[in-house]
């Protein structure tokens, strides 16, 4: 039987997996916008990082900044530093992919790179909770 902490971090992972299913579908069919893949990839990383914090019973404020989440994780695990380039790359997609403005157009290379970064974060987190 799962305790409350297990249920809570698994809820974060479940939501991340839902985002990943959408990313895979868009990338496989190229039926959708690359910016959506970029945004959802950021969300995958964010949700796995938040699930990791929940797993280790660490509280966090409502936030979407992956570097801020990294800072919280650094208090108990320095290995997250290895993924700083991925976090920095993905971080920009939370805002830039969702709203009009002076932002670049994202292409399929951006989308594929974002998803690869999100998968690296996912692997890191899943290896930490084993």
TORPA-4810 file (N, C-alpha, C, O; in nm, 3 decimals):
<nodes>
NODE_1_0.084_-0.118_0.000_0.000_0.000_0.000_0.089_0.125_0.000_0.189_0.131_0.071_X
NODE_2_0.052_0.223_-0.079_0.130_0.345_-0.091_0.097_0.442_0.022_-0.019_0.460_0.058_X
NODE_3_0.202_0.506_0.077_0.177_0.610_0.177_0.148_0.742_0.105_0.154_0.748_-0.018_X
NODE_4_0.115_0.847_0.181_0.076_0.975_0.121_0.187_1.036_0.037_0.161_1.090_-0.071_X
NODE_5_0.311_1.028_0.084_0.422_1.084_0.009_0.435_1.015_-0.126_0.452_1.081_-0.229_X
NODE_6_0.428_0.882_-0.125_0.437_0.807_-0.251_0.323_0.845_-0.345_0.344_0.863_-0.465_X
NODE_7_0.205_0.856_-0.291_0.091_0.894_-0.375_0.114_1.032_-0.436_0.083_1.054_-0.553_X
NODE_8_0.167_1.125_-0.357_0.185_1.262_-0.404_0.293_1.273_-0.510_0.272_1.340_-0.611_X
NODE_9_0.408_1.209_-0.491_0.511_1.222_-0.595_0.470_1.146_-0.720_0.505_1.187_-0.831_X
NODE_10_0.398_1.038_-0.705_0.350_0.965_-0.823_0.247_1.046_-0.902_0.235_1.030_-1.023_X
NODE_11_0.173_1.131_-0.834_0.078_1.219_-0.904_0.153_1.316_-0.994_0.109_1.343_-1.106_X
NODE_12_0.266_1.368_-0.946_0.348_1.457_-1.029_0.399_1.382_-1.152_0.395_1.434_-1.263_X
NODE_13_0.446_1.259_-1.130_0.499_1.180_-1.241_0.390_1.144_-1.341_0.414_1.139_-1.461_X
NODE_14_0.270_1.117_-1.290_0.158_1.084_-1.380_0.127_1.202_-1.472_0.106_1.183_-1.591_X
NODE_15_0.125_1.322_-1.416_0.098_1.440_-1.498_0.211_1.462_-1.600_0.185_1.501_-1.714_X
NODE_16_0.335_1.437_-1.559_0.447_1.450_-1.652_0.435_1.348_-1.764_0.463_1.379_-1.880_X
NODE_17_0.392_1.228_-1.731_0.374_1.124_-1.834_0.264_1.162_-1.932_0.275_1.131_-2.051_X
NODE_18_0.160_1.227_-1.884_0.055_1.273_-1.975_0.111_1.375_-2.074_0.081_1.370_-2.193_X
NODE_19_0.194_1.466_-2.024_0.258_1.563_-2.114_0.348_1.493_-2.215_0.352_1.530_-2.332_X
NODE_20_0.419_1.391_-2.168_0.510_1.319_-2.256_0.434_1.245_-2.367_0.481_1.240_-2.481_X
NODE_21_0.319_1.191_-2.336_0.238_1.125_-2.439_0.201_1.225_-2.550_0.203_1.191_-2.668_X
NODE_22_0.166_1.345_-2.510_0.131_1.448_-2.609_0.253_1.486_-2.692_0.244_1.502_-2.814_X
NODE_23_0.367_1.501_-2.627_0.491_1.536_-2.698_0.523_1.429_-2.802_0.552_1.461_-2.917_X
NODE_24_0.518_1.304_-2.762_0.549_1.194_-2.855_0.455_1.195_-2.974_0.498_1.176_-3.088_X
NODE_25_0.328_1.217_-2.948_0.229_1.219_-3.056_0.258_1.331_-3.155_0.255_1.310_-3.276_X
NODE_26_0.286_1.449_-3.104_0.314_1.563_-3.192_0.442_1.539_-3.271_0.447_1.564_-3.391_X
NODE_27_0.547_1.490_-3.204_0.673_1.467_-3.273_0.663_1.355_-3.376_0.720_1.364_-3.484_X
NODE_28_0.590_1.249_-3.343_0.577_1.137_-3.436_0.504_1.177_-3.562_0.545_1.139_-3.672_X
NODE_29_0.398_1.253_-3.549_0.314_1.288_-3.663_0.348_1.424_-3.724_0.304_1.456_-3.835_X
NODE_30_0.425_1.503_-3.652_0.452_1.642_-3.693_0.320_1.714_-3.719_0.309_1.801_-3.805_X
NODE_31_0.220_1.673_-3.641_0.087_1.733_-3.650_0.065_1.815_-3.524_0.013_1.766_-3.424_X
NODE_32_0.105_1.939_-3.532_0.097_2.027_-3.417_0.209_2.130_-3.427_0.278_2.139_-3.529_X
NODE_33_0.225_2.204_-3.324_0.323_2.313_-3.326_0.448_2.274_-3.248_0.438_2.217_-3.139_X
NODE_34_0.567_2.304_-3.302_0.690_2.280_-3.228_0.691_2.354_-3.093_0.746_2.304_-2.995_X
NODE_35_0.630_2.471_-3.090_0.628_2.547_-2.964_0.552_2.471_-2.855_0.584_2.484_-2.737_X
NODE_36_0.452_2.395_-2.894_0.377_2.315_-2.796_0.466_2.205_-2.739_0.461_2.178_-2.619_X
NODE_37_0.546_2.143_-2.823_0.641_2.041_-2.776_0.741_2.105_-2.680_0.775_2.047_-2.577_X
NODE_38_0.789_2.224_-2.715_0.884_2.292_-2.628_0.823_2.320_-2.491_0.885_2.294_-2.388_X
NODE_39_0.702_2.374_-2.490_0.634_2.403_-2.364_0.611_2.276_-2.283_0.643_2.271_-2.164_X
NODE_40_0.557_2.173_-2.347_0.529_2.049_-2.274_0.656_1.982_-2.224_0.654_1.917_-2.120_X
NODE_41_0.766_1.997_-2.296_0.893_1.942_-2.250_0.939_2.013_-2.123_0.990_1.950_-2.030_X
NODE_42_0.921_2.144_-2.119_0.952_2.219_-1.996_0.865_2.167_-1.882_0.912_2.150_-1.769_X
NODE_43_0.740_2.142_-1.913_0.647_2.093_-1.811_0.685_1.953_-1.761_0.672_1.924_-1.642_X
NODE_44_0.731_1.868_-1.849_0.777_1.734_-1.809_0.890_1.748_-1.707_0.887_1.686_-1.601_X
NODE_45_0.989_1.830_-1.740_1.102_1.849_-1.649_1.055_1.908_-1.516_1.095_1.862_-1.409_X
NODE_46_0.971_2.010_-1.524_0.922_2.075_-1.402_0.850_1.976_-1.312_0.873_1.973_-1.191_X
NODE_47_0.764_1.895_-1.368_0.685_1.802_-1.288_0.771_1.690_-1.229_0.746_1.646_-1.116_X
NODE_48_0.870_1.645_-1.303_0.961_1.544_-1.245_1.044_1.604_-1.132_1.065_1.539_-1.029_X
NODE_49_1.091_1.726_-1.149_1.167_1.790_-1.042_1.082_1.811_-0.917_1.128_1.790_-0.805_X
NODE_50_0.959_1.854_-0.937_0.868_1.872_-0.823_0.836_1.738_-0.757_0.827_1.730_-0.635_X
NODE_51_0.819_1.635_-0.838_0.798_1.502_-0.781_0.917_1.457_-0.698_0.901_1.394_-0.593_X
NODE_52_1.038_1.489_-0.743_1.158_1.455_-0.667_1.160_1.529_-0.533_1.194_1.470_-0.430_X
NODE_53_1.124_1.655_-0.535_1.117_1.730_-0.409_1.015_1.669_-0.314_1.041_1.656_-0.195_X
NODE_54_0.900_1.630_-0.366_0.798_1.566_-0.283_0.850_1.433_-0.228_0.827_1.401_-0.112_X
NODE_55_0.918_1.357_-0.312_0.974_1.228_-0.269_1.064_1.246_-0.147_1.062_1.164_-0.055_X
NODE_56_1.143_1.353_-0.148_1.235_1.379_-0.037_1.175_1.470_0.069_1.247_1.527_0.152_X
NODE_57_1.042_1.485_0.067_0.969_1.563_0.167_1.019_1.707_0.176_1.030_1.763_0.285_X
NODE_58_1.049_1.767_0.062_1.094_1.906_0.057_0.979_1.992_0.007_0.915_1.961_-0.093_X
NODE_59_0.954_2.100_0.077_0.848_2.192_0.036_0.902_2.289_-0.068_1.022_2.319_-0.073_X
NODE_60_0.813_2.338_-0.151_0.851_2.437_-0.251_0.732_2.528_-0.276_0.617_2.486_-0.269_X
NODE_61_0.762_2.656_-0.305_0.653_2.748_-0.338_0.603_2.723_-0.479_0.666_2.651_-0.557_X
NODE_62_0.490_2.782_-0.511_0.440_2.771_-0.647_0.538_2.845_-0.738_0.559_2.965_-0.723_X
NODE_63_0.596_2.772_-0.831_0.694_2.829_-0.922_0.704_2.743_-1.046_0.663_2.627_-1.047_X
NODE_64_0.759_2.802_-1.150_0.778_2.728_-1.275_0.921_2.736_-1.325_0.954_2.676_-1.427_X
NODE_65_1.004_2.809_-1.255_1.142_2.831_-1.296_1.227_2.708_-1.261_1.242_2.673_-1.144_X
NODE_66_1.282_2.644_-1.363_1.359_2.521_-1.341_1.489_2.547_-1.267_1.537_2.460_-1.194_X
NODE_67_1.547_2.664_-1.285_1.670_2.697_-1.213_1.641_2.715_-1.065_1.721_2.676_-0.980_X
NODE_68_1.526_2.775_-1.032_1.486_2.786_-0.892_1.462_2.648_-0.830_1.498_2.625_-0.715_X
NODE_69_1.402_2.558_-0.907_1.382_2.422_-0.859_1.517_2.353_-0.839_1.537_2.280_-0.742_X
NODE_70_1.609_2.376_-0.931_1.744_2.321_-0.918_1.807_2.367_-0.787_1.870_2.287_-0.717_X
NODE_71_1.792_2.494_-0.753_1.850_2.548_-0.629_1.794_2.476_-0.507_1.868_2.450_-0.412_X
NODE_72_1.667_2.443_-0.510_1.607_2.369_-0.398_1.664_2.227_-0.391_1.690_2.176_-0.282_X
NODE_73_1.684_2.165_-0.505_1.736_2.028_-0.508_1.883_2.026_-0.467_1.929_1.929_-0.406_X
NODE_74_1.957_2.131_-0.500_2.098_2.137_-0.462_2.119_2.129_-0.311_2.227_2.094_-0.266_X
NODE_75_2.018_2.162_-0.233_2.032_2.155_-0.087_2.045_2.011_-0.038_2.089_1.989_0.075_X
NODE_76_2.008_1.915_-0.120_2.022_1.775_-0.078_2.084_1.685_-0.184_2.113_1.569_-0.156_X
NODE_77_2.105_1.735_-0.306_2.164_1.653_-0.410_2.239_1.740_-0.510_2.177_1.813_-0.588_X
NODE_78_2.370_1.732_-0.507_2.453_1.813_-0.596_2.456_1.762_-0.740_2.497_1.835_-0.830_X
NODE_79_2.413_1.640_-0.763_2.417_1.581_-0.898_2.330_1.656_-0.998_2.353_1.647_-1.119_X
NODE_80_2.231_1.728_-0.950_2.142_1.802_-1.040_2.221_1.906_-1.121_2.179_1.946_-1.229_X
NODE_81_2.335_1.948_-1.069_2.418_2.048_-1.136_2.460_2.001_-1.276_2.482_2.083_-1.366_X
NODE_82_2.471_1.868_-1.294_2.509_1.812_-1.424_2.407_1.845_-1.535_2.439_1.836_-1.653_X
NODE_83_2.288_1.882_-1.496_2.180_1.904_-1.591_2.145_2.052_-1.607_2.040_2.086_-1.661_X
NODE_84_2.233_2.138_-1.560_2.204_2.281_-1.563_2.182_2.333_-1.705_2.097_2.420_-1.726_X
NODE_85_2.258_2.283_-1.802_2.239_2.329_-1.941_2.100_2.290_-1.991_2.033_2.370_-2.057_X
NODE_86_2.056_2.169_-1.959_1.921_2.126_-1.998_1.816_2.214_-1.930_1.720_2.258_-1.994_X
NODE_87_1.834_2.238_-1.802_1.737_2.318_-1.727_1.729_2.460_-1.782_1.621_2.516_-1.797_X
NODE_88_1.844_2.517_-1.811_1.849_2.652_-1.865_1.782_2.657_-2.003_1.705_2.748_-2.032_X
NODE_89_1.811_2.558_-2.087_1.750_2.551_-2.220_1.598_2.537_-2.210_1.525_2.608_-2.279_X
NODE_90_1.552_2.447_-2.126_1.409_2.422_-2.112_1.335_2.538_-2.045_1.219_2.563_-2.075_X
NODE_91_1.403_2.606_-1.957_1.341_2.711_-1.876_1.274_2.819_-1.962_1.168_2.870_-1.927_X
NODE_92_1.336_2.852_-2.072_1.284_2.960_-2.155_1.149_2.926_-2.219_1.074_3.016_-2.256_X
NODE_93_1.118_2.799_-2.231_0.996_2.760_-2.301_0.869_2.778_-2.220_0.760_2.769_-2.274_X
NODE_94_0.882_2.804_-2.090_0.760_2.824_-2.011_0.684_2.948_-2.058_0.561_2.944_-2.071_X
NODE_95_0.755_3.055_-2.083_0.691_3.178_-2.126_0.697_3.195_-2.278_0.595_3.219_-2.343_X
NODE_96_0.814_3.181_-2.333_0.836_3.215_-2.474_0.754_3.132_-2.572_0.727_3.177_-2.683_X
NODE_97_0.714_3.012_-2.532_0.638_2.927_-2.624_0.488_2.950_-2.613_0.411_2.898_-2.693_X
NODE_98_0.446_3.027_-2.513_0.303_3.039_-2.486_0.241_3.172_-2.524_0.121_3.180_-2.549_X
NODE_99_0.322_3.275_-2.528_0.266_3.408_-2.548_0.329_3.478_-2.666_0.446_3.455_-2.697_X
NODE_100_0.252_3.564_-2.733_0.312_3.640_-2.842_0.406_3.747_-2.784_0.392_3.790_-2.670_X
NODE_101_0.498_3.786_-2.864_0.591_3.889_-2.819_0.716_3.884_-2.903_0.718_3.827_-3.012_X
NODE_102_0.818_3.942_-2.852_0.946_3.945_-2.922_1.024_3.818_-2.895_1.139_3.822_-2.851_X
NODE_103_0.963_3.706_-2.922_1.024_3.576_-2.899_1.052_3.509_-3.032_0.984_3.536_-3.131_X
NODE_104_1.149_3.423_-3.035_1.178_3.352_-3.161_1.070_3.249_-3.193_1.000_3.200_-3.104_X
NODE_105_1.059_3.218_-3.320_0.974_3.106_-3.362_1.048_2.978_-3.331_1.166_2.965_-3.364_X
NODE_106_0.983_2.884_-3.270_1.048_2.756_-3.241_1.024_2.660_-3.356_0.917_2.657_-3.415_X
NODE_107_1.127_2.581_-3.386_1.118_2.487_-3.497_1.128_2.344_-3.444_1.137_2.321_-3.323_X
NODE_108_1.125_2.249_-3.535_1.127_2.108_-3.494_1.259_2.069_-3.427_1.260_1.981_-3.341_X
NODE_109_1.368_2.133_-3.465_1.496_2.105_-3.397_1.490_2.150_-3.251_1.539_2.081_-3.162_X
NODE_110_1.429_2.266_-3.227_1.410_2.313_-3.090_1.323_2.214_-3.013_1.353_2.179_-2.899_X
NODE_111_1.216_2.169_-3.078_1.123_2.076_-3.013_1.193_1.945_-2.977_1.176_1.894_-2.866_X
NODE_112_1.269_1.892_-3.070_1.339_1.765_-3.043_1.444_1.784_-2.934_1.461_1.696_-2.849_X
NODE_113_1.514_1.896_-2.936_1.613_1.923_-2.832_1.549_1.939_-2.695_1.602_1.892_-2.594_X
NODE_114_1.434_2.005_-2.692_1.362_2.023_-2.566_1.318_1.888_-2.509_1.332_1.862_-2.390_X
NODE_115_1.265_1.804_-2.596_1.220_1.672_-2.549_1.338_1.588_-2.500_1.326_1.519_-2.399_X
NODE_116_1.450_1.593_-2.570_1.567_1.518_-2.525_1.614_1.567_-2.388_1.650_1.487_-2.302_X
NODE_117_1.612_1.698_-2.368_1.649_1.752_-2.237_1.553_1.707_-2.129_1.595_1.671_-2.019_X
NODE_118_1.424_1.708_-2.159_1.324_1.664_-2.062_1.344_1.517_-2.027_1.328_1.478_-1.911_X
NODE_119_1.378_1.435_-2.127_1.401_1.293_-2.099_1.524_1.273_-2.010_1.525_1.183_-1.926_X
NODE_120_1.627_1.356_-2.027_1.744_1.345_-1.939_1.707_1.380_-1.795_1.754_1.315_-1.701_X
NODE_121_1.625_1.482_-1.777_1.579_1.518_-1.642_1.495_1.405_-1.584_1.511_1.370_-1.467_X
NODE_122_1.407_1.349_-1.663_1.324_1.237_-1.618_1.411_1.121_-1.571_1.388_1.065_-1.464_X
NODE_123_1.510_1.084_-1.652_1.600_0.974_-1.613_1.673_1.003_-1.483_1.685_0.916_-1.397_X
NODE_124_1.722_1.126_-1.469_1.791_1.166_-1.347_1.700_1.146_-1.226_1.740_1.086_-1.127_X
NODE_125_1.579_1.196_-1.236_1.485_1.186_-1.124_1.451_1.041_-1.093_1.454_1.000_-0.977_X
NODE_126_1.420_0.964_-1.194_1.382_0.824_-1.170_1.498_0.744_-1.109_1.476_0.655_-1.028_X
NODE_127_1.620_0.777_-1.148_1.736_0.710_-1.088_1.754_0.749_-0.942_1.804_0.670_-0.863_X
NODE_128_1.715_0.869_-0.906_1.729_0.916_-0.767_1.630_0.852_-0.673_1.656_0.840_-0.553_X
NODE_129_1.516_0.811_-0.724_1.414_0.755_-0.634_1.419_0.603_-0.624_1.340_0.543_-0.552_X
NODE_130_1.511_0.542_-0.697_1.521_0.394_-0.692_1.567_0.348_-0.556_1.582_0.228_-0.534_X
</nodes>
